[in-house]
Amino acid sequence: MTAIPGVVFSGSLDGRLRAYSSEDGHILWDFDTAVKYRTVNGVEATGGAIDGPGPVVVGGMLFTNSGYGTFGGAPGNVLLAFSAE
């Protein structure tokens, strides 16, 4: 998990990345990362389980990896970047 003022980000084994209110826990944002992606370098990428360190928040961006095949998780190979815009 990763926390910033007012928000806690957490990934899950089903590949969902969610933002929760740190005040009452309700879901503010929910994104399914376990899909295929068209990448900037043309290499095929697929999301999967999120089971590891929390997302990184820096410079107005949120970065997370998706795909973790260990212990029965859904494999994948993508690094995702989100902005508030």
C-alpha positions as CSV (number, residue, x, y, z in Angstrom):
1,M,0.0,0.0,0.0
2,T,1.0,3.6,-0.5
3,A,-0.6,6.6,1.3
4,I,-0.7,10.3,0.4
5,P,-2.8,12.9,2.2
6,G,-6.4,11.7,2.0
7,V,-5.8,8.6,-0.1
8,V,-4.5,5.1,0.3
9,F,-3.6,3.1,-2.9
10,S,-3.6,-0.7,-2.9
11,G,-3.3,-3.3,-5.6
12,S,-4.9,-6.8,-5.4
13,L,-4.3,-10.3,-6.7
14,D,-7.1,-9.9,-9.2
15,G,-5.1,-7.1,-10.9
16,R,-7.3,-4.2,-9.6
17,L,-5.7,-1.0,-8.4
18,R,-7.8,1.0,-6.0
19,A,-7.7,4.4,-4.2
20,Y,-9.4,4.5,-0.9
21,S,-10.4,7.4,1.2
22,S,-8.1,7.6,4.3
23,E,-11.0,9.1,6.2
24,D,-13.7,6.4,5.8
25,G,-12.3,3.7,3.5
26,H,-14.7,4.2,0.6
27,I,-13.3,3.5,-2.9
28,L,-12.5,6.7,-4.7
29,W,-11.1,5.1,-7.9
30,D,-10.8,1.5,-9.3
31,F,-8.8,0.4,-12.3
32,D,-8.5,-3.1,-13.8
33,T,-4.8,-3.6,-14.7
34,A,-5.2,-7.2,-15.8
35,V,-5.7,-6.5,-19.5
36,K,-3.4,-6.3,-22.7
37,Y,-1.7,-3.0,-23.4
38,R,-0.4,-1.2,-26.4
39,T,3.0,0.1,-25.2
40,V,5.1,3.1,-26.2
41,N,7.9,0.8,-27.5
42,G,5.6,-1.7,-29.3
43,V,6.4,-4.6,-27.0
44,E,3.2,-6.6,-26.1
45,A,2.4,-6.1,-22.4
46,T,-0.2,-7.7,-20.2
47,G,-1.2,-6.8,-16.7
48,G,-1.9,-9.4,-13.9
49,A,-1.8,-9.8,-10.2
50,I,-0.4,-6.9,-8.1
51,D,1.5,-8.5,-5.2
52,G,4.5,-6.6,-4.1
53,P,5.5,-3.1,-3.1
54,G,2.9,-0.4,-3.3
55,P,2.6,2.1,-6.1
56,V,5.0,5.0,-6.3
57,V,3.6,8.6,-6.3
58,V,6.0,11.3,-7.5
59,G,5.6,14.5,-9.5
60,G,1.8,14.2,-9.8
61,M,2.1,10.7,-11.3
62,L,1.2,7.3,-9.9
63,F,3.4,4.3,-11.1
64,T,2.7,0.6,-10.5
65,N,3.7,-2.7,-11.9
66,S,1.1,-5.3,-12.8
67,G,1.8,-9.0,-13.2
68,Y,3.2,-11.3,-10.6
69,G,3.1,-15.0,-11.4
70,T,4.6,-16.2,-8.1
71,F,2.4,-18.2,-5.7
72,G,-0.3,-18.7,-8.3
73,G,-0.8,-15.0,-9.2
74,A,-1.6,-13.9,-12.7
75,P,1.7,-13.3,-14.6
76,G,2.2,-10.1,-16.5
77,N,4.9,-7.6,-17.6
78,V,3.6,-4.1,-17.5
79,L,4.6,-0.8,-15.8
80,L,1.7,1.6,-15.7
81,A,1.8,5.4,-15.2
82,F,-1.3,7.5,-14.3
83,S,-1.7,11.2,-14.1
84,A,-4.5,13.3,-12.5
85,E,-5.1,15.1,-15.8
